[in-house]
């Protein structure tokens, strides 16, 4: 079985100080034990499948259900959350990591009672922190996690080491696929990576489909592959349709759930959010405790 931490251990191979996270948390008086926050990592094998639109509108749908939601933009390449929401943050997680700001200064209050953490390249820099910097960042991130009901990570496309870290550490890995053959092939690679990390459950969403039937066909094709080669079957969470209202929302930088609540995509993503409400994470530590433990 593939060691999920191997890639991150390579990233930090030259780091002089790699403290155990449990020791750091003890030192600052933080509990490593689980909070009530559910962490969701939205990922895809390739770009262009609507991953960020799903992350934003899913977060907004949960916030509409009176849940406290934080959307964490963990895309190392493009700050798509900022672009799609028309936000130009002064600070990002990189500024926190490098000591120019504190987490409270970079947290953005977005539309629909949504809180946003613009992370960008700061995610990758976390792997090289010394013990003092790690202590400060871990304190802030753990307090953030303890303060919300849902923490949604919009990851980079592909299966880089950092994507693996976020997806394999989250309570719910959520893989997005479209009917395009290349998307399904890359989604299969992502599902395989997650199962090989030791995850018991992988969740799949079909996006950009013309109807429920096409969405289920995408799931069927992928599940045939996973049953044949991995002897596993992902959990199907449903389909999200192609929708002209979604495209208009992207152009106006106004999420479709807020601008057109009765649009087909809005109704579908709201149903998806309702399905997630019943999920109770089973783990014995916080997300950031598990994530930072990969860096030691």
Secondary structure, 3 states (H helix, E strand, C coil): CCCCCHHHHHHCCCCCCCCCHHHHHHHHCCCCCCCCCEEEEEECCCCCCCHHHHHHHHHHHHHHCCCCEEEEEECCCCCHHHHHHCCCCCCCHHHHHCCCCCHHHHEEECHHHCEEEECCCHHHHHHHCCHHHHHHHHHHHHHHHHCCCEEEEEECCCCCHHHHHHHHHCCEEEEEECCCHHHHHHHHHHHHHHHHCCCCCCEEEEEEECCHHHHHHHHHHHHHHHHHHCCCCCEEEEEEECCHHHHHHHHHCCCHHHHCCCCHHHHHHHHHHHHHHCCCCCCCCCHHHHHHHCCC
